[in-house]
């Protein structure tokens, strides 16, 4: 080897831990959308200094989970209707691209994987276990993204979904049992369409799927007060 030297791997830092804790709190609703993030308060709750909290907040800003408002501070991300439209329209483009690639790479084991996830979703829906429903819904789409075999696309689409993850959870939790069944069944239908191999029909179906999610999020967000606008 030449004289180049690699830096030793660092142990997990307080900043890493703080980021993970805050990220989880945002996604599970402990820090609701619109909540102002005050460094001193968070440092006391996490039992760390303000420096790792400040670094954690900046990371979450970069991930799109936190917004910084000039002269006001940092707030848990609450999208505007325009942002929801922009995220959803970009998701449509990416998901259409994904299903086309998934069809070209489809194998019997892919159907088995996705069907198992949907079966678990159905069980969670029957038990009204919305947290499990949300996680399985994410697992379904992540599995589909992996089938498409495009690492950069996976990074982008997963980042977009993470920005609206909390709203997807809340919007799904508000569904009636009948609508929840329809939502679960739509995943079965998507599998069958992808398996049939018609790219155009599969792209239409995934677009409907994404836009239905957008409509649920819009309805939920319109009912939410935002602290940063009070």
N, C-alpha and C positions, 0 to 999 in steps of 0.2 A: 504493500500500500504506500501511497505518498504520505507527505507530512500532515495531511488534513486530519483533524481530530474531531470526533463526534462529541457533543456535549452529553454528559451522563444523564440518564433518565431521572427526572425529579419525582420525588414522592408526591402523593396527592396533597395539594395545598389547602389552606383554609379558604382561599378564593374559590377553588374547585368545589369544596364542600358547600360553601355558601351559595354558589350558583345552583348547584343541584337541589338544595333545600328550597330556594326561592322559586326555581322552575317548577318543582313539584307542587308548591303551594299555589302557584298561579294556575296550573293545570287541574288541580283538584278542587279549586274554588275557595281555598282558605284565604287567598288574596284575590278578591273578586275584581273583574274588569272595572277600571276607573279608580282603583285604590291608589292613593298617593303613597309612594315608598320613601319613608323617612329613614335616613341612614342610621341615626342614633337609636331609634326605636327597634329597627331590625337587628342592629348590632347587639342590643340587650337581649332580644329574644333568642338570637343564635349563639349568644355568649362568645362573641368575637369582637375585635376592634372594628372601627369604621372602615379601615382600609380594605379588607377583603370584601366587605359589603359593597363598597363603592365599585370595586372591580367586578363583582358579581352583577351589579345593576348594569354596568356598561356592557358586559357580555350579553345580558338579556335584551338590551337595546339592539345590539347587533343581530340577535336572533329574531327580532321583531316581536318579542313578548312584552316589551316595555317601551313606552314613549317618553322622551324628555321634552318638557314644555319650557321654553325660555322664561326665566324669572319666576317659574312656579315649581319646578322640580320634575321628578320622575313619577310616572303613573303606569299602572298595569294597562296594557294595550286594550283599548275598546275601539273597534273599527268603525269608521263612518260608513254610511251606505255606499258612498263612492268607492271606498277601499274594498268593501265586500264584493262589489261588482267587479272591480279590477282583479282581485284574487281569484274569484270564481271564473272569470273569463279566461284568465291564464291557465287555471286548472283544467278547463275544458280543452284547451289546445294541447296541453301535456297529456291528459288522460286519453284523448283520441290517438295521440302518437303512441302511447303505451299499449293500448289494446291492439293496434296494428302490429306492433312488434311481438306482443304476446301470442297472437294468432300464428305468426311465422315461426315461433319457437315452441308451440304447444306440444306437450307430452302427456300421456295418461296420468302420470304421477302428479301433474299440476292440478288436474281435475280433483284428484283424491285429496290433495292438500286444501284446496279452496272449499270443497264440500264439507270437509271435517270442521273447518272454521265456521261455516254457515250453520251446521248442526249445533255447534256450541252457542252460536248467536241465538238460535231459536230457543234453546233451553234457557239462556239468560233472559230473553224477552218474556218467556212464560213466568219466570220468577221475578220479573220487574227489577232485575239487577242491572241498573243502567251503567254503572261503572264497568262491569264486565262486558256489557253490550258495546260500550264505546271502545274498549281495548280490543275486542274481537273484530269490530268494524275496521279499526286501524290495521290490525293484523292481516285482514283480508286484502286491503288495498296494498299494504306493504308487500305481501306475497305476490300480488299481481305486478307490482313495480319490479320486483326481483326477476320475475319470469321474462320481463322485457329486456333484461340484460343491458342496461345503460346506466352506468354508475353516476354520471353527472346529472342526468335527468332525475334519478332517484334522489339525489341530494337536493335538487331544486324543488321537486314536488313535495317531498317530505317537509321541507322548510316552510313552504306555503301552507300546507295543512296544519303545521304546528301553530301557525299564527291564529288559526281559527278553531283550534282543537277544543278549547273550553266552551266555545259557543256551539260547536257541534254536539258536545256532550249535553249541555243544557237544553238545546233545541230538541234533541232526541228524547230526553227525559220527559218532555212535555207532551209527547205523542200519546194518543189514546191506545189501548190494547189493539184495536182493529188497525190503526195506522202503523203501529209498531210491527204487526204481522206483515203488512204490505211492504214495509221497509226491509224486513228480513228476506221476504220472498224475492225482492228485486235483485238480491245478490245471487240467488239460485238462477233467476232468469238470465242474469249477466253471464254466468258460467256456461249455460246452455248455448247462448248466442255466440260466445267466444269459441266454444268447442265446435260449433257448426262451421266456423271459418269464414263467415261473410264479414269482411272488414267494415264495409259501409254501415251495415245494420248494427254491428258491435259499437261503432263510433257513435251512432245515434243514441244507443242505449246508455253508454257511459256519459254522454252529454246530458241526457235526461237525469241521470243519477246525480251528477254534480249540481245541476241547476235546482233539483229538488232539495238538496242540502242547503244551497244558497237561500232558497225561499224560507226554509226553517230558521236559518240564522237571522235573516232580516226580520222575521216576525219576533224572534226572541230579543234582538238588540233594540228594536223599536220600543220595547217595554222596559228597557233598562235605563235607570238614571245614570249619568256619568259625573263623578265627583269633579273631574277636571273642567266640566262645563257649568258647575253650580256657582 
